[in-house]
Amino acid sequence: MIVIARHGKPALNRHIWINATQYLDWWAQYDAGGLAANQVVPNGLIQALQACKTVVSSTLRRALETAELAAPGRELIVDPLFVEAPLPPPDLPDFILFRPRFWGVVSRITWFFGNHRGQESREDAEIRAKKAAEWLILEAQRSGSVGLLAHGWFNRMMRPHLLANGWVCVYDGRDSHWSHRVYRPKPN
């Protein structure tokens, strides 16, 4: 079994208007920041992770804090292989202001079409997602089950590689904060 979860809700304010340059700074703070206080971990995620022999996390603080809350006291493998794909905004004039959520959409679209501003390209992230999915499959085969606490977009990027390797999604909790999916090998 492979459980892939998205981190909890981050503490950083998303209700501000910022330009592209400010969004670069905002995203850096997002990557360095932790979770908002007083969140309740869904029971389904706790139970899914309890069933995992191995628990893995991205190196980013929001994923690590999610692991502490969703799998307390568990030994954790922390690996940069599972960090979020970058989200560099297009180089637009400073008078153009959007909220961070909209910048995220614009940035993901332009990143998909080649705007990486010197950060990891989509092609390189696809290669990393394939390696990450293969790592999870090998660990699940070795230990019997693995749970990953990581990030929304990168989790999506691993999905086609899991499916192509004979795994099926048996529980789909979607993509919101604290959500998770459960994969099992396709029955013969």
Salt bridges, closest charged atoms under 4 A:
ASP31 OD1 - ARG62 NH1 3.09
GLU65 OE2 - ARG61 NE 2.63
GLU120 OE1 - ARG128 NH2 2.81
GLU123 OE2 - ARG122 NH2 3.70
GLU126 OE1 - HIS161 NE2 3.73
GLU134 OE2 - LYS130 NZ 2.79
GLU139 OE2 - ARG142 NH2 2.59
ASP172 OD2 - ARG174 NH1 2.94
ASP172 OD1 - ARG181 NE 2.89
ASP175 OD2 - ARG156 NE 3.18
ASP175 OD1 - ARG159 NH2 3.66
ASP175 OD1 - ARG181 NH1 2.75
